[in-house]
Amino acid sequence: MKYYSFLLLGFVFLMGLSSCYEEPDFALEPHLVGFDGDNGIRFVDVPNTVADSLIIRVQFQDGNGDLGLVSDEPSPILREPFFIPLDDNGDYFYYSPEVGEYDCTTYAFVNVYGRDTIRDTVLVERNPYYSNFDIGIYVKEDGTFQEYDLLKELCRSRLGGRFPPLKDDFNNTKPLEGVIQYGIASAGLQSLFRNDTLKLTVQIKDRSLNVSNVIESRPFVLVSEGSIYVDE
């Protein structure tokens, strides 16, 4: 099962461009107002393709608009998905069955550089700031919602990812507000969750490592006909 995250569309309404309008006084930390009404979550079953799409729309506000990342960020904290710790001799911490059950949240199969470059499984420290659009998925079980971590359960990428910069010049510190639309194309979401009742949480981060509040969706199921929302 493979998951591919991508930004379908990011758009904002830039405030304070005219003297007729007073700039809003937003906090420097990004703030999520909520999901975008009935269009906040949509599941699109694409006929004759291997991938369906889960589309998420969230309303946001940010005091200086420093939102969005590119792949070649100069800062390692914004560029690297994880860091590899070394022991006192400068060597990697390799996985072996003696250390316990394999866990994709703490180990990764990566290039190991030495006399020869090989690929091996080593201990890693996941970078919490690599993704700027974090999604949690919760499944209703016995009347309560339990988090389902794709990385931990299936060794698959979590649903979140990155959206690109929402302005061309970050020296422009005017506030932004608008809607971010984020899409997840997947060949396996519907087969994995079938008729399960789900909830999503969303949190975003800015380039200064400020973290937004967390918003929670209404319950829904992965159907493409009509509204996907259901009663709790």
Helices and strands as residue ranges (DSSP letters): E 3-14, E 31-35, G 37-39, E 41-44, E 52-62, H 76-79, E 82-83, G 97-99, E 107-112, E 118-123, E 125-126, E 133-141, E 144-147, H 150-154, E 176-186, H 189-193, E 198-204, E 215-216
